Amino acid sequence: MGNRKDNKRSGAGHSGKGSSNSGPTSSGGQRSDSGSRGPGGAAGKRRPGSGTGAAGARYRGKPTGANRRPTSTPVLTLDEPVRLNRYIASSGTCSRREADDLINQGLIKLNGEVVSELGTKVSKGDRVMVNGKHIVPVDREYLLMNKPTDTITTTSDEKGRRSVMDLLDAQEYGTLGLFPVGRLDRHTTGALLLTNDGDLAHRLMHPSYVVSKQYLIETRDPVDEKQLTALQTGVELEDGIAKADRVSYADDASPTWLVMSLHEGRNRQVRRMLEALGNEVVKLDRVRYAGLTTEGIRKGRWRRLSRDEVAVLYRKVKL
Ligand code: URA
């Protein structure tokens, strides 16, 4: 069993929503079956569009689609000196922009000296410390997980709840500084990107880069046409009007199943939008994130993105 501390983000200051560096995670590596029924998986009830479903799936800690071309990008070779912010970002500590903030805050040391110049370069053999911790560049990894229910998207949790990080093989991924990009509620399932590429994560979470997400929603009560229109034109939430980019019935035969696309990522947004209509979400599955779908990935499993998929993400956020 791996040391769960290895899974925590190493340095200071990553603004990844849902990341938390405090406290121990729940005991590591155990896979259970608790999330395996999937949305609509209650006896006799199948979610619209589901095939054989995830029933019976067990978390085995192995990536799905292991035959895909590996996508980790090579570690910085330092054949040429590189800017300090790039070096820090390549350690999975944070994005380059956040690295600049850390430099400005005097939290970075190069060969024992506090760095004050943003343009400082790092060469082979240099020793960089972030907030007192020695960092080294690591391969960049991109995993797409199908998050099961009853898992949280923080990297650690003082209450010992099971985190998505506990589903990863600590030996393989524990030292890479992976973290979830954005957050999903504890009982929301579906597409979740995990990476140590701070620059990409930063942009994917930034509201100015429009990243579309699609949700399959089961509601407690039927949603009528008028309510469907309200979701599309805007419902009032405490933090302002929220509207779907698109929303429709997932299945013409069932007014309790919706498919909704959103580019905003406000906290519990889908649940709150339905609550604003006096309804309640009983199952929420993110079936698509930034064009990536969970197709072929069982709940609690993941696959590495292909190089092309990573390139598409980069283009989407103008990197
Ligand atoms: N909207 C929600 O309400 N919850 C999620 O987890 C994601 C989107």
Residues whose N, C-alpha, C, O or C-beta is under 5 A from the ligand:
A	BS01	URA	R183 L184 D185 T188 R266 R268 Q269 V270 R271 R272
